[in-house]
C-alpha cells in the first residue's frame, strides 16, 4: 500500500483501514436435535405434538416486538416484498427525526434453519430442516455503533443475527472526540487526522463482543428470561468485510485513474495473483474456483476476485474514494496460531481459522494484508491526469515574442520524426545543434542557399519546441537539451 500511496502522494489526502460490514450470529444450545429434545422434555411437551408449543413461543416473540415498538412510539411494519430494509429504516429515521434509540421494527417471512418431525418405525423424532418463519428486524440508532439492526427468527432455535457497520461506529467515535471529517454515504472523503482515526477504527477489535451482543439479544428476546433462562449464545462471525479506503483530493484525479486500475485488475490479475493477495499458494491440493468478475453499476463499476466463498473487490465510492475490500465468509481457508492438543500433548500450531469472535483480530490481519498486497500490485499503474494535461498544453498554440506558434500533434508523422530526432541517445550528454537535427530530418544538399533555407526551417522548429518548454538552450553554446517536461 505504501508503494501506491507514494506514487500518487500528490493526489491523496490520506488512507483508512476499517471494518465495513460486521455480521455476528448467535446460536443457543438448542440449535441441534439433542438440545431441542432435552428442552421439550423439560417443558413436558410430547415429541409427537410440539407444534402448539412452538407456535405459542413464536407469538410471544411477535407480541413482545409489537409492545416494544408501541412503548417507543415507533412503527412496526410487515413487509410483503423484498426491499432494501436499511434504506427503509434510514428514510423513517430521517422523516421522524430519530437521533438515538429504536427506529422501527420490520417483519418478513423468510427461510430459516429449524426442525421438523420425521415419522417412521418407532416414535417420531426431530430432524434439522430448512423452513420458513417470521423474521423480526429491530433497527436502532445506537449511541456507540450508529445505525445497526438485530434480526431474530421466531421459530426454534431462535438464531439471532446482529449487523454493525464499522464506518458508522467510527463516525460516532470521531464526533464524540471532536475530530473533523467529511462523510459521503458509507465512506469518509476527508479526515482531519487520519492516524488518529485509524486508532479509533482499531478499537473495534478490542471490544468485549460476547457481552455486547448478549445484551442486544436479551433486549429483543423475552424468552431469555424464562423459557431459555440460564442459556447463553455462542457468538460467531458470519461475515466480515474489511475495507481500505484511499481518499483523493480531487474527483477528476480518481476519475482519470480508476478506468486504468479497473482494466488492469480485470485483465492482468491471474488466479495465482488472487491467491497471493489472499495469502494462499496455488498447488495441486487446492480444490475450488478462482474467478475474476467485473460488473458495471450506477454510477461506476467494480471488480471482484473470488476464491471459493471469500473474495477481494475494488470499487470507487462517489468518485472520490478508492476502496479495496476483503470479504471473509469461510475462515477455514486461512490459518490462525492457537493451542491444540495433538497426540495427548498441548502445542501451539497453525490451524484452520474458525468463526468464533475470539478470532476477530486474525480476520483483520488477513484482510489488511490482502488489501495491502492488492494495492501494491496496482501501484505500477500511473496516474494519467498529468500526462493528459501536458498533452493538451503541447497541442495548444503558444505565444513566442508576441507571435503565435502552433502546437504539436503527437500522431502526425512530421512531429513524430522531430521528436525522434531530438530524443536520440547521442544527444543525452552534449545536447544537439541545428545541424544535428537537420541531418535527421532533411536530405543533404550541396546548394548553399538551400542549406540556409533548411537551417532556418529547423530553427523555427526548435523555437516551437522551446516555446512549449520541451527544450532549453545550453548556456554560452549553440546547443540545446531536452527538459524534464520534454
N, C-alpha and C positions, 0 to 999 in steps of 0.2 A: 504494500500500500504506500510505503514511503516513496517508492520509485514513481508511482503515479502522481502523487501529490507534488513531488519535486519537479516533474516535467511540466505540470500545469499550475505551479505555485502562484503565478501572477493572476490567474483567474479564480482561484479557490480562496474562500474565506475561512474554511475550517472543515473538520470531519467529526463524525459522531457514530459510535457503535452502540446499539441499544436493542433490547427486545422490542419486537413489533407485536406479534401475537403470542400470547401465552394461554394455552388451554389445559386446564387441570381436570382430571376426572377422579371422583371419589367412589370407592367400592366398599360396601358393607360386608360383614362376614356371612351374609345370607346370599351372596351372589353365585353360589354353587348349590347343587342339588342337596347335598348333605346338610348344609346350613339352613336351607329352606325347610327341609323335613323336620329338623330339630325345632325351628320356630313354630311350625304348625302344631307339632306335638305338645310343645309347652303351652300353647294357647288353647289346647283342647279341640283343635279343628281336625275333622276326619279327612284323610287324604283323598277320599273319593268325592268330596264336595267342598273344595276350597274356594269356589267362585264367589259366594256371598261374602265371605270374609275379605277376599281380595278387593272386591268392588267397594265394600264399605270403607276400606282404608284409602282407596283412590278418591272417594267422595270427600273424605276428611281433608285430604290434601287440597282439593279444589276449593272447598269451603273456607279453609284457612287462607288461601290466596285471595279469595274474594273479600274476606273480612280485613285482611291486611291492606288491600287497595282502598277499601271504604274508609278505614281509620285514617289513612294518609290523604284521603281526598284525591286519589289518583285513579285513572281509568283501568278497567280490566276488559281486554278485547279478545274475542275468539276469532282467529284467522282462518278463513276458508280457502285461501290460495297462498301459494308460495310468494313471499315478498322479502325484501331486504329488511329484516327486523330492526337492525341497528339504525337504518335511515328513518324508520317509523318512530323509534324511540327518540332520536335526535330532533325530529320535527315536533314531537309532543313536548319535549323539554324546552324547545325554543318558543313555541306558541304559548306555553303556560308559564314561562319564566322560571323554570325549576333550576336551582343552582346547587342543591345538595339533597340527598335522600332518594327515596323511591320515585322513579319517573312513571313507570307503568308496568303492568303485568300482561303479557301476551300468552295465549294458549293456542295449541295447534295439535292436530292428530298427526303423529309421526311414528316411523318404525322404531322399535326398541328391542333390546335383548331381555327376555323374561322367561317364564316357564309354561309348560303345558303338561296335561295328563296323558299318559300313554297306557292304553288298555291291552291286556294280553293274558297270558297264563298267570294265575295268582292274583294278588292285589294290584290295583292301579299304582303307577309310580310317576314321579315328576321327572321331567327332562328339560334341558335348556332349549329355547326356541326363539325364533325371530317373530315378534308380534307387532301390533300397532296399539298405541295408547296415547292418552293426552299428555303432552309435554307442556310444562309451565316455564315461561321465561320471565325472570324478575330483572328488570333493568334499573340500575342505580347510577346516580352521580355521587360517587364516593368521595369523601374528603381527601383521601390519600391516593386512590387509584383512578379517579375520574370516571368516565363512562365505562361501565362494565355490566356483565349480566351473569346470572346464575340460572342454569337450566336443570329442572328436576322432572324426571319421569314419574308418573303417578301410579305405575304398576311395579310390583316387586321385580327386582331387588332395590328399587329406588336409587338407581345410579344417578349421580349428580355431576354436573359439569360447571366449571367456573371459568369465565373468559375475562382476561385482563390485557389491556394494551399498554406496552411499555412506554410509548410516546405520550399517552395520556398521563401516566404516572409522573414522567419526567417534567411535563409542563406544569403540573400542580406543585411539584417539588421546587422547581425554579421560581415559580410565582411566590411561594412562601418565603424563599430566601432572597427575594428582590433581584434575581438575575434576569436581565433583559433578554428577550428573544422575539423572533418573528415566526409564527406558526402558520402553515398553509395546510389545511386539512390534517392529514396524519404525518406531517413532516415539518422539520424546522428549516426555514430558508436562511436564517441568520441567528448566531448565538454571540452574546457579548463576551462570554468566556467559555470557549469550547472545552478546555481542560477541566474546569470545574463542573461543567455539565456532564462530562464523561464520568467523573467521580460519582455524581448523583445517580447516573444511569447504572453504574456498577453496584449501587446499593441494593438493587432488586435481588441480587444473588444471595445476599446475606440475610434475607427475611426468614422469619420462623414460619414457613409456609403451612405446615400441618396445623398450627394453632390458628392462623388467619383463616384458612379455608374451612376448618371445622366450625368456626364462628359463623361464617356465611351459611353453612349447611344447616346448622341448628336454628338459624333465623327463618329459613323458608320451609323447614320440615318439622311439623309439630310432633310427628311420631317419635322423634328422638327423645321426647320427654316421658313417654310411657311404653308404647309397644317395643321400641328399639332402645330402651333405656340401658345404659352400660355399654352400648356398642360405639365404635369409632370407625371412621372411614380410613381406608388405605388410599393415600393420595398418590396419583401417578401423573406424569407429563404426557398428555395425549398428543399435543402438537406444540412445537417451539419454533418460532420464526425470529431469527436474529439478523438485524439489518445493519449495514454500514452505509452511512449517507455522506456524500461528498457535496458540499454546498458551494455553488458558483456565484460569483459577483453579479454576472450579467446573464440574462436568459439567452442572449444571442450567442454567447460563447458555447454553452452546452448544446444549443440548437444546431450549431455547425459541427460539433464534435460527435454528438450522440449517434447519428447515422453511420459514421465510420466505425464506432465501437460496436454497434449492433451488427453490422455486416461482418466484422472480424470475428465476433463471438459466435455468430451463426455458421459461418462457412469454414473457419480455420480451427476451431477447437475440436479435437478428436475425442473419441471415447476414453483414450488413455489420459488426455488432458483433464477431462471431467473427473475421472477417478483420482488424479493427482490433486486437484483442487480440494476434494473431499477427504484427502489423507489416505487414499487407498492405492493399491498397486494392481495392475492388470496381470493376472496369472491364470493358469489353467483351472484353478479351483473356483473362480468367480462364476456364479450361476445367476444370471439376471440380464436385464436390458439396461443400456445406457443410451439415452435419447437426447437430441437437441431439437428444440421446438421454438419457432419464432411466431409470435402472434401479434397482429395489429389490433389495436383497440383505441377508442377515442380517449385522449387526443394524440396518442403516440403508439408505441409498440414495446413489447418486452420479449426477452429471450429466456428460455428455461432449459436447464440441463438436468435431466432426471436420471438418478441412479436408483433403480427399484422404487422404493416409496419415499426416498429422500431426494431433495433437489436443491439447486442453487440457481437463482434467477437475477436478472438485471433489468431495470426499467428506470425511467425518469419520472420524477414527481413534480408536476406543474411546471415543467420546463426549467427549473432552477436547481433541482437536487438530483444527483445521480445516486441511485440506490442499488446496492448489491446485497442480496438476502439469501441466507441459507435456511432451509426448512427441514427439520428432522421429525419424521413420523415413526421411523423404525430404527431406534437407537442401537439395536443389536448388531448393526453393520459397523459400529465403532467400538473401540476398546476403552476401558477405564481400569485404573490400577486400584485394586482393593484386596482385602484379606479374604482368602478362601481356604477351605480345608481339602487337602489332597493327600490321599493315602494315609489318612489319620493324622496329618501334620498341618498346622496352620502356617500358611505362607502368604506373602504379598506378591500378586501376579497380575498381568494384564488379562482382563476377562471381557467378554461381550458386555456392553453397557445395557443396563435395564432402565425401565421407565420411572423408577422411584424418584421423588422430588429431591432426595439427597444427592442425585447426580446432576442437578441443575448447573453446577459450576463446570462440569465436564462438557455439557451441552454448549456452554459459552466458549470454552477453549476450542472445541472442534469447529464451531461455526465461525468464530472470529478468525481462526487460521485459514479457513476455507475462503472467507471474504478477502483476506489479505492476498492470498495466492492468486485469486481471480483478478484483483485489481493490478497486481504486479504483471500478470500476463497481458493486461490491456495497456500497460504503460508504454509499450512500443508504438502505440498509435498516437501520432502527433495531432495537436490542435490545428486545424486548417484555417482558423479565423485570421491569424496574422498573414498567412500566405494569400488568402483571398484579398485582404486589404492591400498588400503590396502589389498584387497582380492588377487590382483596379487602378491603383495610382500609376503603375507603369504604363497602362494602356491609355491613361488620360493625357491630354496635351498639357504642356508646361510653358511658362514664360521665361525666355532667356534674353537678358538685356533688352527687355521691352518688346521682344518679338516672340510670337507663338511658335512652339515646336511640337509636332505631333508625337503621340505616344508610340509604344512598340506593341506589335501583335505577336505573341509567342507561338502562334500557329502559322505565321507567314514564313515562307521559305527564306526570303531575304533577311528577315530579322533573326531567324534560327542560325543562318550562316554567320551573321555578325556576332551573335553570342558565342558560337563555337570558336570563332577566330580569337575573340577576346579572352576566352577561358582556357586556351591551350596551356598545357602544363609548362611549356618552355618559358612562359611569361611570369611564372609564380615568383621568381627570385628578383629579377631585374626590372620587371614590368615590360611594357611594349611601346613601340613607336608607331607613327603613322605608316611608315614603310612596312612594318611587320604585318599590320592588318591589311594593307593594300595588297601584299603578296598573296594573302589567303583568299581575298575576295575577288580580285580582278586579275586578268591575264597580263603578262608582261607586254610592254610596248616600247619601241625604240624611238618613237616620236616625242621630243621634249615637251611640246605643247600638250599632247595627250597625257603625258605623265603628270603635268601640273594640274590638269583638269581632274584626273583621278585622285591625286593627292588632296585637292580641295574637296572633292566628294567625300573622301574618308574623314577629312577634318570636320565636315558637317555632321557625319555620323557620330564622331567622338564627342562633339558638342552636345548632341542629343543625349547620348549616354551620360555625359557629365551633368546635363540639366536635370536628368531623372535621378541623380545621385547614385548611379550604378558604377561609375569610375571616378577616380580622383587623380590630380596631377602630382607626380613625384617632384618635390621642391628642387629648384635650381637645375632641372633637367628638361628634356623634351619627351620624357617617358610618362606613361600612365600606369595606374594599377587599379585592380578591381576592389571596390569597397566591400565591407561586410554585407551591406544591403544588396550589392550586385551579386 
